[in-house]
Amino acid sequence: MVFYVMPSHTPIQIHSSSDSKTSYAVIFDVGSSGSRIHVFCFDHNLNLLPIGKDLELFLQTKPSLSSYASNLRSATLSLSDLFHKAEAVVPKDLCPFTPVRVGATVGLRALGVDASNRILQAVRDLLKQSSSLSS
């Protein structure tokens, strides 16, 4: 499995606000069979803490981002619900400290560099414009 990882201007840092002993991270896996989101919660030692009854929030949607190669708006809209559900799990005061990373696998790679870059840029733009999570 090969990942395209959306570049970031800053390295991933898992940290919490000064008032909190927990921190969160959001990972998007945009693969050939659909898009998945994983939200993790950590204590100050980076041990996983439960979110509800599970160790993570895990949600998925279909079809994959690659099926939206000719319609970037639909591509970002397909992820919008997942973004909102991730934000609903992370406490509002921790959203600015919560890193988001997107990994893309063979589905986007099969589209070619230009098409996959356009889709990933649309996802970056969605994160910057519509999300309170750190991107």
Backbone bond lengths (Angstrom), bond angles and torsions (degrees), N, CA, C in turn:
res aa  C-N    CA-C-N  psi(-1)  N-CA   C-N-CA  omega(-1)  CA-C   N-CA-C  phi
1 M - - - 1.442 - - 1.521 107.71 -
2 V 1.314 116.54 131.16 1.452 122.51 178.65 1.513 108.05 -116.58
3 F 1.310 117.02 134.92 1.464 122.25 179.98 1.510 110.15 -109.33
4 Y 1.324 116.36 137.39 1.451 121.83 159.98 1.509 103.71 -91.49
5 V 1.274 119.21 127.06 1.457 120.38 177.34 1.510 107.51 -112.06
6 M 1.315 114.32 131.23 1.457 118.48 179.78 1.509 109.09 -62.33
7 P 1.314 117.17 125.60 1.460 118.95 -179.69 1.526 111.39 -65.27
8 S 1.284 113.70 149.58 1.453 120.64 178.46 1.515 108.12 -128.22
9 H 1.311 115.46 148.56 1.464 118.92 178.71 1.524 111.13 -77.82
10 T 1.323 116.41 -17.15 1.453 120.05 179.26 1.511 109.00 -127.27
11 P 1.335 117.66 147.34 1.460 119.34 177.32 1.524 110.35 -67.66
12 I 1.326 114.99 155.59 1.468 119.08 177.25 1.517 108.39 -64.34
13 Q 1.297 115.28 129.84 1.458 121.04 173.66 1.512 106.95 -133.24
14 I 1.307 115.48 122.91 1.449 120.00 176.33 1.516 106.25 -93.22
15 H 1.324 116.29 112.87 1.460 119.46 177.37 1.513 108.61 -150.01
16 S 1.257 115.12 164.24 1.459 119.77 -178.50 1.520 109.40 -118.44
17 S 1.312 114.04 170.63 1.459 117.63 175.23 1.520 108.16 -69.52
18 S 1.284 117.21 165.09 1.468 120.62 -176.45 1.529 112.16 -64.51
19 D 1.339 117.72 -22.31 1.459 120.71 -178.34 1.519 113.14 -88.91
20 S 1.307 118.26 -10.40 1.451 121.37 -171.51 1.522 111.32 -112.74
21 K 1.323 114.89 147.45 1.457 119.91 175.52 1.514 110.92 -103.18
22 T 1.329 116.56 7.56 1.450 121.07 178.23 1.522 110.55 -122.77
23 S 1.307 115.07 159.57 1.460 121.88 175.28 1.519 108.37 -142.76
24 Y 1.331 115.26 164.36 1.457 121.77 -175.87 1.516 109.87 -131.55
25 A 1.327 115.57 159.03 1.466 122.84 171.91 1.525 107.45 -143.47
26 V 1.332 115.07 143.41 1.463 121.42 -179.66 1.525 107.96 -121.09
27 I 1.327 115.34 126.68 1.464 121.85 -179.88 1.521 108.67 -122.82
28 F 1.327 115.82 126.31 1.461 121.62 172.95 1.514 108.49 -103.16
29 D 1.312 115.94 131.69 1.458 123.27 174.29 1.518 106.16 -114.20
30 V 1.319 116.42 102.73 1.461 119.90 179.09 1.524 107.32 -99.59
31 G 1.307 114.80 96.99 1.456 121.43 -174.51 1.513 112.77 -106.88
32 S 1.314 115.13 -173.50 1.459 121.04 -175.88 1.525 112.66 -74.01
33 S 1.322 117.90 -21.12 1.470 119.88 -178.44 1.524 113.06 -101.79
34 G 1.312 117.61 -3.93 1.452 120.96 179.82 1.512 110.67 153.14
35 S 1.311 115.79 -176.29 1.469 121.92 179.64 1.517 108.93 -112.46
36 R 1.317 115.24 136.31 1.456 121.28 -179.12 1.520 109.76 -126.78
37 I 1.309 115.12 148.05 1.458 120.27 176.11 1.526 108.38 -123.57
38 H 1.310 114.49 139.63 1.462 122.56 175.72 1.525 106.62 -125.03
39 V 1.304 116.94 125.94 1.460 121.39 174.49 1.520 106.53 -116.99
40 F 1.311 115.78 124.84 1.459 121.96 -178.85 1.522 109.82 -115.25
41 C 1.316 115.52 147.07 1.457 122.88 175.23 1.528 107.65 -119.83
42 F 1.339 116.22 137.16 1.460 122.29 -176.80 1.516 110.39 -127.47
43 D 1.334 114.31 152.13 1.460 117.63 169.31 1.533 108.26 -89.68
44 H 1.325 117.00 -175.22 1.467 120.23 -176.32 1.527 113.12 -66.44
45 N 1.353 117.95 -15.48 1.468 122.27 176.09 1.522 112.33 -96.68
46 L 1.341 116.56 7.16 1.457 124.49 -177.28 1.528 113.25 66.93
47 N 1.329 116.94 24.10 1.455 120.97 170.25 1.522 108.01 -79.27
48 L 1.321 116.44 139.75 1.455 119.79 178.58 1.516 110.90 -68.23
49 L 1.319 115.12 136.28 1.461 122.17 175.69 1.525 108.30 -113.18
50 P 1.324 117.45 147.11 1.466 118.72 -179.50 1.527 112.47 -66.01
51 I 1.307 114.15 147.11 1.462 122.66 168.68 1.522 103.85 -113.88
52 G 1.297 116.30 105.65 1.465 119.47 -171.76 1.517 109.27 68.65
53 K 1.312 116.54 -128.67 1.473 121.32 -178.82 1.525 112.57 -94.66
54 D 1.336 117.56 -1.87 1.459 121.40 -175.90 1.527 110.71 -117.92
55 L 1.335 115.67 168.72 1.465 119.95 177.53 1.519 112.70 -82.98
56 E 1.322 117.05 -5.18 1.451 120.92 178.27 1.518 108.79 -157.71
57 L 1.308 114.75 159.91 1.459 119.37 166.12 1.517 105.05 -89.73
58 F 1.316 116.97 125.36 1.458 121.57 178.60 1.513 107.79 -129.29
59 L 1.331 115.24 123.66 1.464 121.88 176.74 1.518 108.24 -137.65
60 Q 1.327 115.63 154.79 1.460 118.67 177.19 1.514 110.73 -143.21
61 T 1.321 114.06 158.68 1.452 121.21 178.59 1.524 108.83 -140.27
62 K 1.295 115.86 153.14 1.462 122.60 176.70 1.511 107.44 -130.28
63 P 1.281 120.30 153.41 1.463 129.09 2.69 1.528 111.87 -80.33
64 S 1.302 115.09 -176.66 1.466 120.56 -179.04 1.519 110.73 -74.80
65 L 1.328 115.59 161.89 1.467 120.54 176.78 1.530 112.12 -59.44
66 S 1.316 116.56 -31.84 1.468 119.06 -178.13 1.519 112.06 -63.00
67 S 1.315 118.24 -22.41 1.466 120.12 178.80 1.533 111.81 -74.67
68 Y 1.334 116.46 -8.51 1.464 121.38 179.49 1.526 112.11 -106.84
69 A 1.306 117.60 24.53 1.471 120.88 -174.38 1.519 112.73 -55.30
70 S 1.317 118.16 -33.15 1.458 120.29 -177.59 1.525 112.97 -96.39
71 N 1.341 117.18 2.80 1.458 119.68 -178.03 1.531 109.47 -142.02
72 L 1.322 116.01 86.49 1.466 120.88 -175.56 1.521 112.31 -63.07
73 R 1.300 117.82 -34.56 1.473 120.20 178.70 1.524 110.71 -61.82
74 S 1.316 116.59 -43.69 1.468 119.80 177.74 1.529 111.05 -65.93
75 A 1.323 116.03 -34.15 1.467 119.59 178.02 1.523 110.46 -60.80
76 T 1.333 116.39 -48.25 1.463 118.88 -178.55 1.529 111.28 -71.22
77 L 1.314 117.17 -36.27 1.472 119.39 177.23 1.524 111.36 -62.84
78 S 1.332 116.85 -31.83 1.475 119.58 179.52 1.527 111.61 -65.72
79 L 1.331 117.22 -24.01 1.467 121.57 179.16 1.523 112.95 -96.55
80 S 1.301 117.14 -16.25 1.459 121.97 -173.35 1.529 112.41 -55.96
81 D 1.312 117.85 -45.01 1.457 121.24 179.85 1.529 111.22 -62.16
82 L 1.336 116.25 -39.75 1.464 119.78 178.14 1.530 110.76 -64.87
83 F 1.334 117.27 -41.48 1.465 120.97 177.39 1.529 110.65 -59.18
84 H 1.319 116.18 -46.44 1.465 119.89 -177.73 1.524 111.54 -64.77
85 K 1.315 117.58 -37.88 1.466 120.26 178.34 1.531 110.95 -68.79
86 A 1.319 116.91 -35.43 1.466 120.13 176.19 1.519 110.10 -65.43
87 E 1.330 116.73 -44.20 1.463 120.21 179.40 1.518 111.65 -64.12
88 A 1.328 117.57 -31.65 1.463 120.78 -179.57 1.531 111.63 -69.39
89 V 1.315 117.89 -25.63 1.466 122.07 -179.82 1.520 111.45 -81.86
90 V 1.315 116.14 -35.62 1.468 121.27 -176.97 1.532 108.51 -82.43
91 P 1.335 117.39 127.20 1.469 119.36 176.61 1.529 111.02 -55.37
92 K 1.318 116.27 138.89 1.472 121.08 -174.61 1.527 113.20 -53.56
93 D 1.337 117.40 -38.53 1.462 119.16 -178.44 1.526 112.38 -70.83
94 L 1.348 117.77 -15.47 1.464 120.52 179.06 1.528 112.91 -99.06
95 C 1.328 117.81 -10.98 1.470 120.25 -178.81 1.530 113.10 -53.61
96 P 1.338 119.26 -45.82 1.469 118.18 -179.51 1.527 113.62 -64.75
97 F 1.333 117.01 -16.76 1.464 121.56 -178.65 1.524 111.96 -102.01
98 T 1.328 117.52 1.52 1.459 121.76 -173.93 1.520 110.30 -98.15
99 P 1.340 117.08 112.29 1.464 119.46 -179.63 1.527 111.50 -72.50
100 V 1.318 114.65 147.14 1.461 122.80 174.93 1.517 107.58 -123.47
101 R 1.306 116.95 130.78 1.455 121.41 176.20 1.515 108.46 -131.48
102 V 1.319 115.32 146.23 1.457 121.87 -179.93 1.514 108.21 -121.21
103 G 1.322 115.89 125.52 1.460 121.74 175.03 1.514 108.79 -111.83
104 A 1.322 116.66 134.35 1.454 121.45 -179.97 1.525 109.19 -120.55
105 T 1.312 115.31 138.53 1.462 119.61 -176.90 1.524 110.74 -110.44
106 V 1.288 115.92 -152.14 1.458 123.71 -170.17 1.530 113.66 -55.88
107 G 1.316 118.50 -30.52 1.461 120.35 -178.49 1.516 112.78 -57.73
108 L 1.316 117.39 -46.72 1.464 120.39 177.99 1.520 111.64 -75.71
109 R 1.301 116.27 -37.48 1.466 119.88 -179.05 1.529 110.62 -59.92
110 A 1.336 116.58 -35.26 1.462 120.93 -179.42 1.526 112.41 -65.70
111 L 1.321 117.40 -21.37 1.469 121.07 179.67 1.519 112.83 -74.50
112 G 1.297 116.87 -19.01 1.463 121.14 -174.46 1.513 110.23 99.55
113 V 1.298 115.54 163.02 1.459 122.29 -173.32 1.522 112.22 -62.10
114 D 1.331 117.83 -48.08 1.465 120.13 -175.69 1.524 112.21 -62.41
115 A 1.322 116.65 -49.52 1.472 120.04 -177.93 1.523 110.91 -65.07
116 S 1.327 117.71 -43.64 1.467 119.47 -179.53 1.525 110.98 -66.16
117 N 1.336 117.71 -37.70 1.462 120.15 177.53 1.526 111.76 -64.66
118 R 1.334 117.36 -39.09 1.470 120.62 178.15 1.526 110.85 -63.37
119 I 1.326 116.71 -42.36 1.464 120.21 179.48 1.523 110.19 -65.92
120 L 1.321 117.43 -46.16 1.468 120.29 -179.65 1.525 111.31 -64.16
121 Q 1.329 117.62 -36.34 1.465 119.66 176.71 1.522 110.68 -66.06
122 A 1.313 117.77 -37.98 1.468 120.86 176.93 1.524 110.35 -63.13
123 V 1.319 117.27 -37.55 1.471 120.89 177.50 1.526 109.73 -67.82
124 R 1.333 117.83 -42.69 1.469 121.07 176.55 1.522 110.58 -58.28
125 D 1.334 115.60 -45.21 1.467 120.18 -179.83 1.524 110.70 -62.28
126 L 1.324 117.28 -41.05 1.465 121.25 177.62 1.524 110.13 -59.15
127 L 1.318 116.63 -45.69 1.467 120.70 179.54 1.517 111.28 -61.07
128 K 1.313 117.53 -45.22 1.463 120.73 -178.04 1.522 112.66 -67.85
129 Q 1.330 116.55 -37.38 1.456 120.31 -174.02 1.522 113.98 -88.66
130 S 1.336 117.42 -29.02 1.454 119.53 -168.59 1.516 115.08 -122.01
131 S 1.299 118.25 -1.49 1.451 119.19 -174.25 1.523 111.45 -120.59
132 S 1.311 114.98 141.60 1.464 120.05 175.05 1.515 111.68 -88.41
133 L 1.341 116.87 -3.65 1.466 121.46 177.29 1.517 109.58 -76.13
134 S 1.318 117.38 155.32 1.450 122.59 -179.13 1.518 109.57 -76.84
135 S 1.327 116.11 128.49 1.468 118.35 179.68 1.509 111.08 -123.92
